[in-house]
Amino acid sequence: MIRELMRDGAIYALAAIASRGLSFLLVPLYTRLLAPAEYGALDLVFTFGLLVNLVVALEVGQGMARDWAEEPEATARRRLASTALLFTLLVHAAFLIVALFAAASLAKGLLGSTELEPVMRAGLLFIALNAVFLQLQSQFRWELRPGAYAVVSMLYAGLTLILGAVLGKWGGLQGVLWGQAAAAAVASLTSLVLLRRSLELTFDGKRLARMLRFSLPLMPAGLAIFCSFYLNRLMLNALSSLDEVAVFGVASRIAGLTTLLIVGFQGALTPLIYVHHREQGVPRQLARILEAFIAAALVACLAFSVYAREVLSWITTPDYAASAVLLPWLAPAALMTQMYIFLPGIAIERRTGWQLMLTAISAAVSIGLNALLIPRWGALGAAVATCAAAIVFLMLWLRASQRLYSLPLRMRAVVAAIVAYGVCIALDLLLERSPWGADAVLALKALLVALLLGTTLFVGLVRRDDLARWGLMLTRSSAREQSAAAEEPVKEHTACQHLRSDR
């Protein structure tokens, strides 16, 4: 499984680096095109879109993902995928019609002014089109087509950047959202063309019912996750201001770059786990992969934290300088909210009720801490609450998953690396207050990052023989694929000769 994971994961990671790299350019672009209050409104529209995607289609995509590996026949899979897509299209079209009629009320409630009704209408169209694209994009993952996934992801990111810049310069915030909507529409049409052999105009009520039986319990869990990690924007707007939402939103986007470490795994790991989880040796492989990821995540989060001020001064305006103090909290939180994919016990055993319980607990922690800390510290309070909720979520998920599908993790090495990370963060805070020159401080920060990297190797969280073996697997896999590709035309030519001979 590791060979397949590294092969497909490398493609997903390269695609994500390219597409999210393009998306990252939106931060300096939008912070210059939009005033802080407008950027805050944009972030609230995106947050509302996440909520809509969770609720409207009833998480049917997750139900399709769970049933995909258990449908061996191509015809059955086409009916499964087509049913999920048509359901997504219909429910989001219905939502869009209703929401457009209520656009003024939504603008007042979400953005604080009925004058932003045109912005809300553009945002609603984007939200609906984006939901359709996400459903189509996920189809490539379950078909194990990372190349096609990469194409549509980069197309979407590129169009978002270009159209957002062009229309945003012309129409401000409303133009940015029209550009986002157009990008989602073009990417969806491209995905439909690439999936033309995997979809058909059919709707299977029985399969839909089976998918929804799995996915419906996940919707409250998804809402709980939303409350844990995204409700903070809405609470910031209610308890503070749109400017604070903008500061938090910029920090969140930069912190989200740390998730580039996990995107390759997100694309490739879950489908492979569903296929191979019964095989002997897979739990140990997953444990080693998770340990290596934890090491990389700690080093990346430390780097983002210690160089936060330098990064922000480079890519944004001084209006967003306050975002720097949020990164030490938001960078690890961004990764912890995604690390559950390495702990598949709940999904394998279909314990969706457990998932709901765990996410509800983390949501309660998040809401309580946000309500307590935002009035005192504003965006910093929201960042602290987000990090605390992420820790609670991951620890609860780890314990539950280990009961259902145990991974032989080397917990002493994990704990030692986390302690070293905390020490490095504390030393960085001392460096920020030191009287030394800027060049000396930058050099010492680099030394802290190198020290943490060395610590992960010293405690055995990452072993050199594992890295060497995985690299050899990836090299051999690539060589076999190239050899197979070179032999394929010869095979086809030989087969054609036999057909002509028979005739």
SEPA-973262 format. One line per field, with one value per residue (C-alpha): residue number from 0; residue in three letters; x negated, z negated, y. Coordinates in nm, 2 decimals. Layout:
N
drenba c(NUM/...);
drengu c(ALA/...);
x c(X/...);
z c(Z/...);
y c(Y/...);
# end
This chain:
503
drenba c(0/1/2/3/4/5/6/7/8/9/10/11/12/13/14/15/16/17/18/19/20/21/22/23/24/25/26/27/28/29/30/31/32/33/34/35/36/37/38/39/40/41/42/43/44/45/46/47/48/49/50/51/52/53/54/55/56/57/58/59/60/61/62/63/64/65/66/67/68/69/70/71/72/73/74/75/76/77/78/79/80/81/82/83/84/85/86/87/88/89/90/91/92/93/94/95/96/97/98/99/100/101/102/103/104/105/106/107/108/109/110/111/112/113/114/115/116/117/118/119/120/121/122/123/124/125/126/127/128/129/130/131/132/133/134/135/136/137/138/139/140/141/142/143/144/145/146/147/148/149/150/151/152/153/154/155/156/157/158/159/160/161/162/163/164/165/166/167/168/169/170/171/172/173/174/175/176/177/178/179/180/181/182/183/184/185/186/187/188/189/190/191/192/193/194/195/196/197/198/199/200/201/202/203/204/205/206/207/208/209/210/211/212/213/214/215/216/217/218/219/220/221/222/223/224/225/226/227/228/229/230/231/232/233/234/235/236/237/238/239/240/241/242/243/244/245/246/247/248/249/250/251/252/253/254/255/256/257/258/259/260/261/262/263/264/265/266/267/268/269/270/271/272/273/274/275/276/277/278/279/280/281/282/283/284/285/286/287/288/289/290/291/292/293/294/295/296/297/298/299/300/301/302/303/304/305/306/307/308/309/310/311/312/313/314/315/316/317/318/319/320/321/322/323/324/325/326/327/328/329/330/331/332/333/334/335/336/337/338/339/340/341/342/343/344/345/346/347/348/349/350/351/352/353/354/355/356/357/358/359/360/361/362/363/364/365/366/367/368/369/370/371/372/373/374/375/376/377/378/379/380/381/382/383/384/385/386/387/388/389/390/391/392/393/394/395/396/397/398/399/400/401/402/403/404/405/406/407/408/409/410/411/412/413/414/415/416/417/418/419/420/421/422/423/424/425/426/427/428/429/430/431/432/433/434/435/436/437/438/439/440/441/442/443/444/445/446/447/448/449/450/451/452/453/454/455/456/457/458/459/460/461/462/463/464/465/466/467/468/469/470/471/472/473/474/475/476/477/478/479/480/481/482/483/484/485/486/487/488/489/490/491/492/493/494/495/496/497/498/499/500/501/502);
drengu c(MET/ILE/ARG/GLU/LEU/MET/ARG/ASP/GLY/ALA/ILE/TYR/ALA/LEU/ALA/ALA/ILE/ALA/SER/ARG/GLY/LEU/SER/PHE/LEU/LEU/VAL/PRO/LEU/TYR/THR/ARG/LEU/LEU/ALA/PRO/ALA/GLU/TYR/GLY/ALA/LEU/ASP/LEU/VAL/PHE/THR/PHE/GLY/LEU/LEU/VAL/ASN/LEU/VAL/VAL/ALA/LEU/GLU/VAL/GLY/GLN/GLY/MET/ALA/ARG/ASP/TRP/ALA/GLU/GLU/PRO/GLU/ALA/THR/ALA/ARG/ARG/ARG/LEU/ALA/SER/THR/ALA/LEU/LEU/PHE/THR/LEU/LEU/VAL/HIS/ALA/ALA/PHE/LEU/ILE/VAL/ALA/LEU/PHE/ALA/ALA/ALA/SER/LEU/ALA/LYS/GLY/LEU/LEU/GLY/SER/THR/GLU/LEU/GLU/PRO/VAL/MET/ARG/ALA/GLY/LEU/LEU/PHE/ILE/ALA/LEU/ASN/ALA/VAL/PHE/LEU/GLN/LEU/GLN/SER/GLN/PHE/ARG/TRP/GLU/LEU/ARG/PRO/GLY/ALA/TYR/ALA/VAL/VAL/SER/MET/LEU/TYR/ALA/GLY/LEU/THR/LEU/ILE/LEU/GLY/ALA/VAL/LEU/GLY/LYS/TRP/GLY/GLY/LEU/GLN/GLY/VAL/LEU/TRP/GLY/GLN/ALA/ALA/ALA/ALA/ALA/VAL/ALA/SER/LEU/THR/SER/LEU/VAL/LEU/LEU/ARG/ARG/SER/LEU/GLU/LEU/THR/PHE/ASP/GLY/LYS/ARG/LEU/ALA/ARG/MET/LEU/ARG/PHE/SER/LEU/PRO/LEU/MET/PRO/ALA/GLY/LEU/ALA/ILE/PHE/CYS/SER/PHE/TYR/LEU/ASN/ARG/LEU/MET/LEU/ASN/ALA/LEU/SER/SER/LEU/ASP/GLU/VAL/ALA/VAL/PHE/GLY/VAL/ALA/SER/ARG/ILE/ALA/GLY/LEU/THR/THR/LEU/LEU/ILE/VAL/GLY/PHE/GLN/GLY/ALA/LEU/THR/PRO/LEU/ILE/TYR/VAL/HIS/HIS/ARG/GLU/GLN/GLY/VAL/PRO/ARG/GLN/LEU/ALA/ARG/ILE/LEU/GLU/ALA/PHE/ILE/ALA/ALA/ALA/LEU/VAL/ALA/CYS/LEU/ALA/PHE/SER/VAL/TYR/ALA/ARG/GLU/VAL/LEU/SER/TRP/ILE/THR/THR/PRO/ASP/TYR/ALA/ALA/SER/ALA/VAL/LEU/LEU/PRO/TRP/LEU/ALA/PRO/ALA/ALA/LEU/MET/THR/GLN/MET/TYR/ILE/PHE/LEU/PRO/GLY/ILE/ALA/ILE/GLU/ARG/ARG/THR/GLY/TRP/GLN/LEU/MET/LEU/THR/ALA/ILE/SER/ALA/ALA/VAL/SER/ILE/GLY/LEU/ASN/ALA/LEU/LEU/ILE/PRO/ARG/TRP/GLY/ALA/LEU/GLY/ALA/ALA/VAL/ALA/THR/CYS/ALA/ALA/ALA/ILE/VAL/PHE/LEU/MET/LEU/TRP/LEU/ARG/ALA/SER/GLN/ARG/LEU/TYR/SER/LEU/PRO/LEU/ARG/MET/ARG/ALA/VAL/VAL/ALA/ALA/ILE/VAL/ALA/TYR/GLY/VAL/CYS/ILE/ALA/LEU/ASP/LEU/LEU/LEU/GLU/ARG/SER/PRO/TRP/GLY/ALA/ASP/ALA/VAL/LEU/ALA/LEU/LYS/ALA/LEU/LEU/VAL/ALA/LEU/LEU/LEU/GLY/THR/THR/LEU/PHE/VAL/GLY/LEU/VAL/ARG/ARG/ASP/ASP/LEU/ALA/ARG/TRP/GLY/LEU/MET/LEU/THR/ARG/SER/SER/ALA/ARG/GLU/GLN/SER/ALA/ALA/ALA/GLU/GLU/PRO/VAL/LYS/GLU/HIS/THR/ALA/CYS/GLN/HIS/LEU/ARG/SER/ASP/ARG);
x c(0.00/-0.29/-0.41/-0.06/-0.03/-0.36/-0.30/0.05/-0.02/-0.31/-0.08/0.18/-0.08/-0.23/0.11/0.19/-0.13/-0.07/0.30/0.27/-0.04/0.18/0.45/0.19/0.13/0.49/0.38/0.15/0.39/0.71/0.55/0.45/0.78/1.01/1.03/1.00/1.38/1.44/1.18/1.36/1.70/1.53/1.41/1.76/1.91/1.66/1.74/2.11/2.03/1.87/2.18/2.41/2.19/2.22/2.60/2.76/2.64/2.65/2.29/2.39/2.04/1.91/2.17/2.06/1.70/1.77/1.97/1.74/1.49/1.77/1.92/1.68/1.88/1.83/2.21/2.29/2.02/2.16/2.51/2.36/2.16/2.44/2.70/2.47/2.40/2.77/2.87/2.61/2.72/3.08/3.06/2.81/3.02/3.32/3.12/2.99/3.34/3.47/3.15/3.16/3.51/3.38/3.05/3.13/3.20/2.89/2.67/2.81/2.77/2.43/2.25/2.43/2.58/2.86/2.64/2.43/2.72/2.54/2.23/2.45/2.61/2.27/2.16/2.46/2.40/2.04/2.13/2.37/2.13/1.84/2.04/2.10/1.73/1.62/1.85/1.70/1.35/1.38/1.49/1.14/1.01/1.23/1.15/0.78/0.72/0.47/0.36/0.71/0.76/0.45/0.56/0.90/0.75/0.49/0.74/0.97/0.69/0.56/0.90/0.98/0.66/0.70/1.07/1.07/0.80/0.96/1.32/1.21/1.02/1.34/1.61/1.44/1.57/1.87/1.63/1.41/1.71/1.82/1.47/1.49/1.82/1.70/1.39/1.61/1.84/1.55/1.38/1.71/1.76/1.41/1.46/1.78/1.59/1.31/1.57/1.80/1.74/1.80/2.13/2.47/2.81/2.96/3.09/3.10/3.32/3.20/2.84/2.92/3.09/2.79/2.55/2.77/2.79/2.42/2.39/2.68/2.52/2.21/2.40/2.44/2.08/1.98/2.18/2.00/1.67/1.79/1.87/1.53/1.32/1.52/1.79/1.52/1.55/1.92/1.85/1.57/1.81/2.08/1.85/1.58/1.57/1.52/1.16/1.09/1.24/1.01/0.70/0.81/0.89/0.55/0.37/0.59/0.51/0.13/0.16/0.35/0.03/-0.09/0.18/-0.03/-0.20/0.11/0.29/0.11/0.23/0.58/0.61/0.45/0.48/0.85/0.93/0.63/0.73/1.08/0.93/0.63/0.73/0.78/0.43/0.17/-0.10/0.12/0.16/-0.22/-0.26/0.00/-0.18/-0.51/-0.35/-0.17/-0.49/-0.68/-0.40/-0.40/-0.77/-0.72/-0.42/-0.60/-0.90/-0.66/-0.45/-0.76/-0.89/-0.56/-0.55/-0.90/-0.89/-0.53/-0.62/-0.86/-0.61/-0.33/-0.54/-0.62/-0.28/-0.03/0.02/-0.05/0.33/0.28/-0.04/0.16/0.21/-0.15/-0.07/0.21/-0.01/-0.17/0.19/0.35/0.07/0.08/0.46/0.49/0.30/0.46/0.80/0.69/0.49/0.78/0.73/0.44/0.66/0.93/1.09/1.42/1.47/1.37/1.62/1.89/1.91/2.06/2.23/1.89/1.78/2.07/2.00/1.63/1.70/1.98/1.74/1.48/1.75/1.86/1.50/1.46/1.78/1.72/1.36/1.45/1.73/1.49/1.18/1.30/1.44/1.10/0.84/1.03/0.88/0.61/0.88/1.04/0.70/0.63/0.98/0.94/0.61/0.76/1.06/0.82/0.62/0.93/1.07/0.75/0.69/1.04/1.03/0.70/0.83/1.15/0.98/0.71/0.99/1.14/0.83/0.51/0.19/-0.14/-0.25/-0.58/-0.42/-0.74/-0.90/-0.58/-0.56/-0.94/-0.91/-0.60/-0.79/-1.08/-0.84/-0.70/-1.05/-1.14/-0.83/-0.92/-1.27/-1.13/-0.92/-1.24/-1.42/-1.14/-1.21/-1.59/-1.81/-2.00/-2.00/-1.75/-2.01/-2.12/-1.76/-1.68/-1.98/-1.89/-1.53/-1.67/-1.88/-1.57/-1.40/-1.71/-1.73/-1.37/-1.44/-1.74/-1.54/-1.27/-1.56/-1.73/-1.42/-1.34/-1.02/-1.16/-1.42/-1.66/-1.61/-1.23/-1.30/-1.55/-1.30/-1.01/-1.23/-1.34/-0.98/-0.88/-1.17/-1.09/-0.72/-0.80/-1.04/-0.78/-0.51/-0.75/-0.84/-0.47/-0.39/-0.67/-0.55/-0.18/-0.20/-0.38/-0.10/0.17/-0.01/-0.05/0.32/0.41/0.19/0.38/0.72/0.61/0.48/0.81/0.99);
z c(0.00/-0.07/0.29/0.42/0.16/0.25/0.62/0.61/0.32/0.51/0.79/0.55/0.36/0.68/0.79/0.46/0.44/0.78/0.72/0.37/0.46/0.71/0.45/0.21/0.45/0.37/0.03/0.15/0.44/0.23/-0.06/0.20/0.39/0.09/-0.23/-0.55/-0.61/-0.25/-0.30/-0.62/-0.43/-0.17/-0.44/-0.58/-0.24/-0.21/-0.57/-0.49/-0.18/-0.39/-0.60/-0.29/-0.15/-0.48/-0.51/-0.17/0.00/-0.33/-0.29/-0.01/0.13/-0.18/-0.14/0.22/0.11/-0.15/0.10/0.40/0.30/0.24/0.59/0.81/1.14/1.36/1.43/1.06/1.00/1.28/1.13/0.78/0.90/1.12/0.85/0.60/0.86/0.97/0.61/0.54/0.85/0.76/0.40/0.46/0.74/0.51/0.24/0.48/0.59/0.23/0.12/0.40/0.29/-0.06/0.04/-0.13/-0.46/-0.43/-0.36/-0.66/-0.89/-0.76/-0.64/-0.85/-0.57/-0.31/-0.09/-0.03/0.13/0.47/0.31/0.14/0.47/0.63/0.33/0.34/0.71/0.63/0.33/0.55/0.84/0.60/0.44/0.78/0.86/0.53/0.59/0.94/0.82/0.55/0.81/0.95/0.61/0.58/0.94/0.85/1.12/0.96/1.30/1.39/1.03/1.07/1.40/1.28/0.95/1.12/1.37/1.10/0.90/1.21/1.32/0.97/0.96/1.31/1.31/0.94/1.03/1.35/1.22/0.87/1.02/1.21/0.96/0.62/0.38/0.60/0.90/0.69/0.62/0.98/1.08/0.83/0.96/1.32/1.23/1.06/1.36/1.61/1.38/1.34/1.71/1.76/1.50/1.66/1.99/1.82/1.64/1.93/1.92/1.55/1.54/1.71/1.69/1.43/1.07/0.84/0.54/0.36/0.39/0.28/-0.03/-0.11/-0.07/-0.29/-0.56/-0.59/-0.53/-0.73/-1.07/-0.94/-0.87/-1.24/-1.29/-1.00/-1.16/-1.49/-1.30/-1.14/-1.49/-1.61/-1.34/-1.14/-1.36/-1.51/-1.20/-1.27/-1.64/-1.56/-1.34/-1.61/-1.91/-1.75/-1.39/-1.02/-1.05/-1.31/-1.08/-0.81/-1.03/-1.14/-0.77/-0.64/-0.92/-0.85/-0.48/-0.55/-0.82/-0.56/-0.36/-0.62/-0.49/-0.17/-0.38/-0.40/-0.06/0.11/-0.17/-0.15/0.21/0.21/-0.14/-0.21/0.10/0.05/-0.32/-0.22/0.03/-0.18/-0.55/-0.60/-0.48/-0.73/-0.79/-0.69/-1.05/-1.09/-0.76/-0.86/-1.20/-1.03/-0.78/-1.06/-1.27/-0.97/-0.90/-1.27/-1.24/-0.92/-1.06/-1.37/-1.17/-0.92/-1.19/-1.37/-1.05/-0.99/-1.34/-1.38/-1.04/-1.06/-1.07/-0.78/-0.57/-0.64/-0.57/-0.23/-0.11/-0.28/-0.37/-0.72/-0.79/-0.85/-1.06/-1.36/-1.19/-1.28/-1.64/-1.53/-1.32/-1.61/-1.71/-1.37/-1.18/-1.41/-1.43/-1.05/-1.04/-1.35/-1.20/-0.90/-1.06/-1.13/-0.79/-0.93/-1.20/-1.00/-1.26/-1.29/-0.91/-0.86/-1.13/-1.01/-1.37/-1.25/-1.59/-1.76/-1.51/-1.60/-1.97/-1.93/-1.71/-1.93/-2.23/-2.03/-1.91/-2.27/-2.37/-2.07/-2.12/-2.49/-2.45/-2.16/-2.37/-2.66/-2.47/-2.17/-2.39/-2.56/-2.29/-1.96/-1.68/-1.91/-2.13/-1.83/-1.73/-2.08/-2.10/-1.75/-1.85/-2.18/-1.99/-1.74/-2.02/-2.18/-1.85/-1.75/-2.09/-2.11/-1.76/-1.82/-2.13/-1.96/-1.64/-1.82/-1.99/-1.65/-1.43/-1.64/-1.49/-1.67/-1.73/-1.91/-2.15/-2.35/-2.03/-1.94/-2.29/-2.29/-1.96/-2.07/-2.39/-2.17/-1.96/-2.26/-2.38/-2.04/-2.04/-2.38/-2.27/-1.97/-2.19/-2.38/-2.05/-1.96/-2.27/-2.25/-2.17/-1.90/-1.54/-1.28/-1.09/-1.41/-1.51/-1.17/-1.19/-1.53/-1.42/-1.14/-1.40/-1.60/-1.30/-1.23/-1.60/-1.60/-1.27/-1.43/-1.74/-1.54/-1.40/-1.73/-1.92/-1.63/-1.52/-1.17/-1.08/-0.80/-0.69/-0.65/-0.44/-0.23/-0.18/-0.08/0.16/0.32/0.34/0.52/0.76/0.85/0.89/1.13/1.33/1.36/1.48/1.74/1.86/1.88/2.08/2.32/2.37/2.42/2.78/2.87/2.71/2.89/3.22/3.17/3.09/3.41/3.61/3.46/3.55/3.91/3.93/3.81/4.08);
y c(0.00/0.24/0.21/0.31/0.58/0.74/0.72/0.86/1.09/1.25/1.34/1.48/1.67/1.83/1.93/2.08/2.27/2.42/2.49/2.61/2.81/2.99/3.03/3.17/3.45/3.56/3.68/3.96/4.02/4.05/4.24/4.51/4.51/4.51/4.71/4.50/4.52/4.39/4.11/4.02/4.01/3.78/3.55/3.53/3.44/3.16/3.04/3.04/2.84/2.57/2.55/2.52/2.24/2.05/2.08/2.10/1.78/1.59/1.48/1.24/1.25/1.07/0.80/0.75/0.73/0.46/0.25/0.29/0.02/-0.23/-0.18/-0.39/-0.36/-0.06/-0.03/-0.02/0.24/0.46/0.45/0.52/0.83/0.96/0.93/1.13/1.40/1.44/1.46/1.73/1.93/1.92/2.01/2.29/2.43/2.44/2.60/2.87/2.96/3.00/3.18/3.44/3.54/3.59/3.76/4.09/3.92/3.70/4.01/4.18/3.88/3.76/4.07/4.33/4.55/4.52/4.73/4.42/4.23/4.22/4.08/3.82/3.72/3.67/3.47/3.24/3.16/3.08/2.86/2.65/2.61/2.53/2.25/2.09/2.12/1.96/1.66/1.61/1.66/1.40/1.15/1.14/1.04/0.74/0.63/0.65/0.91/1.15/1.29/1.41/1.54/1.74/1.89/2.02/2.14/2.35/2.47/2.59/2.76/2.93/3.06/3.17/3.38/3.53/3.60/3.71/3.96/4.09/4.11/4.22/4.52/4.61/4.53/4.51/4.25/4.16/4.12/3.88/3.66/3.66/3.55/3.27/3.16/3.16/2.96/2.70/2.67/2.62/2.37/2.18/2.16/2.03/1.77/1.65/1.60/1.40/1.19/1.13/0.75/0.73/0.91/0.86/1.02/0.79/0.81/0.51/0.57/0.26/0.35/0.70/0.57/0.35/0.65/0.87/0.61/0.64/1.01/1.15/1.08/1.25/1.58/1.67/1.57/1.80/2.08/2.02/2.04/2.37/2.50/2.39/2.55/2.80/2.95/3.17/3.40/3.46/3.51/3.75/3.95/3.95/4.02/4.23/4.37/4.28/4.41/4.14/3.88/4.00/3.97/3.62/3.53/3.63/3.43/3.13/3.14/3.15/2.88/2.67/2.65/2.39/2.16/2.12/1.85/1.65/1.71/1.42/1.19/1.33/1.25/0.90/0.76/0.71/0.52/0.29/0.23/0.12/-0.13/-0.26/-0.22/-0.60/-0.69/-0.79/-0.52/-0.22/-0.09/-0.09/0.09/0.35/0.40/0.47/0.71/0.90/0.93/1.07/1.31/1.43/1.51/1.70/1.89/2.00/2.14/2.31/2.47/2.59/2.75/2.93/3.05/3.19/3.36/3.49/3.86/3.84/3.65/3.89/4.20/4.05/3.95/4.18/4.55/4.69/4.66/4.29/4.29/4.17/3.84/3.74/3.66/3.42/3.19/2.99/2.89/2.85/2.66/2.35/2.38/2.36/2.03/1.87/1.91/1.71/1.43/1.21/1.06/0.86/0.71/0.53/0.31/0.51/0.51/0.15/0.03/0.28/0.43/0.75/0.80/0.80/1.07/1.28/1.25/1.35/1.64/1.77/1.77/1.97/2.21/2.27/2.35/2.58/2.78/2.82/2.94/3.17/3.33/3.37/3.49/3.69/3.98/4.00/3.93/3.96/3.76/3.62/3.48/3.31/3.16/3.02/2.87/2.71/2.55/2.42/2.27/2.11/1.94/1.81/1.68/1.50/1.34/1.21/1.08/0.91/0.73/0.62/0.50/0.31/0.10/0.01/-0.02/-0.01/0.13/0.05/0.41/0.49/0.73/0.81/0.95/1.14/1.30/1.38/1.56/1.76/1.87/1.98/2.18/2.36/2.45/2.59/2.81/2.94/3.02/3.20/3.43/3.51/3.59/3.84/4.04/4.02/4.33/4.15/4.26/4.14/3.93/3.75/3.68/3.53/3.31/3.19/3.12/2.90/2.72/2.65/2.49/2.28/2.18/2.05/1.86/1.69/1.61/1.42/1.21/1.16/1.04/0.80/0.96/0.94/0.67/0.70/0.34/0.41/0.71/0.52/0.23/0.45/0.64/0.31/0.20/0.52/0.49/0.13/0.21/0.49/0.27/0.00/0.24/0.39/0.03/-0.06/0.25/0.18/-0.18/-0.09/0.02/-0.31/-0.51/-0.32/-0.36/-0.74/-0.77/-0.59/-0.83/-1.13/-0.97/-0.91/-1.27/-1.41/-1.22);
# end
